[in-house]
Amino acid sequence: MHSVALPWLVLLLTDSPFYVGLVGMLGTLPMLLFSLYGGVVADRFPRRRVLLVTQSAAMLTALLLAAIVLTNRVALVHVMIVATLFGLTAAFDIPGRQAFVAELVGKRELMSAVALNSLSFNSSRVVGPGVAGVIIGVAGVGVCFLLNGISYLALIGALLLMRFAPQPRRGDHTSRSTVWEGLAYVTHDRNMRTLVLMIAIASVFGLPFHVMLPVLARNVMGLGATEFGWMVSASAGGAVVAALGLATLGHRIPRGRVVTVAAPLFGIAVASLGITRSLGALLPLLVLTGFFQVVLTATTNTMLQSLVGDELRGRVMAVYSLAFLGLMPLGTLMAGIVAERWGVASWLTGSGLICTGLALIAPRTAPSLRAMG
């Protein structure tokens, strides 16, 4: 619901695609600046404790935004500050969460676990946006932010209920050089480097389509909040199908080949969104976009975690997070500028085609990638 309500609120306040892109950039900019430090924290401290702190911080931020909106005191600067705070929390939450998955299940079931983690996230995006569209129309965006804040209590409660055997200490990483150890580890392995590069390409040229969906819905297609909710749910629905397939069949698929095929197909799907003017045609395309996005990201996540030991897992996942979300500010800012001047449809088509072209070229830097299981 938050992912629908926040950009919709920005549109209500500004009626500007540029500011939608700017707020989207602020929400992911801290990933670029702090995710490598988040990886160090994930390797140095118990990961459940890290997640308890980050989830509590996110809950307080969501409730603060709800209070500002419900008291009719909200301004664009408030939204910008809150988006930045959410991004700062995510910079430490996401590396810890990704590494925590492997800590829970081990490498043998890693593909299924990563896929189920993606499933839990994207299944909520199937229901939440549709509900958000109705709530925005009936009660306003503030109620969405309030419900989001309350929902964190379930996450915090689940973490508190978990019980673990004593874990061996992973080491006291106090040197500043440890921040760069994950990055150095990835760049010196050709396959890992190419996997991260492909995620970075998708992040800059493909993933900002999420931020531009409200502009496409409202300014290009003349739709309301309810239809926008359907669009987000369609994308999430495709992601759920992909996650279910990977959770069931992930240990049987040739992962290297799947990644090299999913990346350009994701770019083609994004480009197709820009030339579609019918909601009936747009929704199936969004299903495909969400499907290929999750196939690409979940399979890449699993391959990286299979190649790294636990002592560096948090930092390697921080590099993955940096490529996945940390570089997105560049893409969202570019999307806002292009959409403001030439229209969001032009950005979707052009950026999607660039994403496709680069995704076809990148695997040539690691010929052995396709053969990886």
Helices and strands as residue ranges (DSSP letters): H 2-14, H 17-44, H 47-70, H 76-105, H 110-138, H 141-161, G 176-180, H 181-187, H 190-205, H 209-215, I 216-220, H 225-249, H 255-273, H 279-306, H 310-321, I 322-326, H 328-342, H 344-361, G 362-365, G 369-371
